[in-house]
Amino acid sequence: MEPYKLSLAEASRMIRDGSLTPTRLAESLLDRIDKLEPVVEAWVTVDPEAAMEAAEAATREAEEGRIRSPLHGVPFGVKDIYYTEGMRTT
């Protein structure tokens, strides 16, 4: 199964048990956004570089046994009505 199809609970569990890395999850989600965004137009801004940097850091921590929370390594979107440095706010 492609990681983008996982539920939040499934992705979280798989990251914790080591069967999925945050990096692989982020890659899958970013690939899905690339494919669907031209049609769906759901995102104002996507920052793949920052997403991958965060995913790689979370992967390193997970590999070292440092799971910081139940959502460790699970990507999330920030609604564009909130000011986020370096991102467009609508």
Secondary structure, 3 states (H helix, E strand, C coil): CCHHHCCHHHHHHHHHHCCCCHHHHHHHHHHHHHHHHHHHCCCCCCCHHHHHHHHHHHHHHHHCCCCCCCCCCCCCCCCCCCCCCCCCCC
